[in-house]
């Protein structure tokens, strides 16, 4: 039993390279649905890319559509990992008239980072993450950091 546990190695290296996650908070602001893909597995390092979407209807008074994208790197071989990453949340924002109808649309975005904990249970195909995920808003003259955090639950396949 000890040899079997010791020989398991990285939980994610046993075949599952894809995950679908629901993130509460994080780089989609209040929520996002994301697809995560593992590209590189080498020793104690895994490199992932992630892309997602979040939609907020007009009455919420939040930017309409968010497309969070990120590259993350995980350290350690077992179920418990340190996760760090950087990315960009592209946003599609509407300008609305008095009746709340969209008059025009514009693209904007936020730089985003992640540092947190990633738990992988290969037997149950379960993924859990909790992280600090600030959004950085930059323009030509200044930048503003919005400190956020996120919790993700996902399914491995």
N, C-alpha and C positions, 0 to 999 in steps of 0.2 A: 504494500500500500504506500509506503514512504517513497519507494522508487517510482511508482506510478504517478504520484502527485508531483514529485520532483521533475519527472520527465515530461510533464504536460507543457511546459514552456509558456509562451505567450498565448493567452486565451483567444486572441483574434487571429492567430496564425493558423488556426485549424479549419480554414476554409471560408469563413464569412468575411467578405470584403465590403458589404453594403449594409446600410442601416437607414431606416426611416425614423425620424425623431419629431416629437412635439416638444417645443421649447417654450416655457413660460418665462416671460421677461427676455433678457438677452438682447442680441443684436437685431431682433425684429420688433423691439420696443415692449409690447405687452405679451405677444405670442408670435410664434412662427412654426410652420411645418417645413422640415428640412430633409434633404437626402444627403447622406454622408458616404463617401467612397474612400477606402484605404488603397493607396497607390504603392507605397514602399514599406516594406517590413525588413528591417536589418538590425539584428541584435536587439538592443533594448529600445530602439527607435521605430516608431510608426509614423508615417506622414499621410494625412487625410485631406481631402477637399470637401467642402460642404456648400450647398446652395439651397436656398429656401424661398418661401413666400409668406407674406402676411397681408391681409386685406382688412381695411377699416372703413365701414360705410360712412357716408357724409355726416349723419347726425352725431358721430363720435367726436368730430372736430379734431381728428388726428390725420396726419398725412395719409393719403388714400392707400397706396400700394408700396410695400417694402420688398426688396429682393436682397436678403442678406447672403453674402458670399465670403468664404473664409478658407484659409489653409491652416491646418493645425499640425502640431507635432506632439506625439505622446512619448513619454519616457517610462521605462520599467517594463518587465516581461510578464508579470502576473495579472491578476484581475484588476488590481488597483494601479492607476496611472496618474502622472502629472501631465496636464494638457496645456500647451501654450499655442497661441496662434494670432494671426493678423488677417484683416480682411476689409471689405467695403460693403456697406449697405446702400445700394442704389434705391432711390425713392422716386415714385411717380406721383407728382402732386398736382391737384387741380386748383384752378382759380375759379371761384363760383360767383354767380350773380345773386341778386336779392332773394330769388326763389330757390336757391341752393342747387341750381343746375350748373354743370361744368361749362365754363366759357372757353378756357384754354388749359393746356397741360404743360408741365415742365418737369425736367429731370434734375434731381439734386442727389445728394448723398452724404454719408457719414463714414469716416474711417472708424474701424472697430478693432478691438484686441480682445484676447481671451487668456485668462490664466485660471486654472481650476483643477478639479478632480474628475477623473473618468473611471467608472466601474463597469466591467464587462463580465457577464456571466454567460459563457458559451453554451452551457447545458440548457439554459432556459431561453437562449437567444435574446437576452435582455441587456440593455445599455442604459446607464444612468450617468448624468453629468451635472455638476454644479460649478458655477464659475463667476468670476468678476468679469464683466463685459462692457467696458466703457465705450461710449460713442463720442467721437471727436468731430465737431463741426468746424470747418475751416472756410474762410473766405479770403479775399486779397489783403485784408487788414488785420484780422484777428483769428483766434481759435477759441473754442469753448468746449470743455469736456463735460459730458453728462455721465456721471457714474451710475452704472446699471449692473445688475446681476441676473443670472438666469439659471433655471433648472430644466433639464431635458430628460425625457423618458423615450426609449427607442426600442425598435425590433431589428435584430440582425438577420440578414439573409445572404 
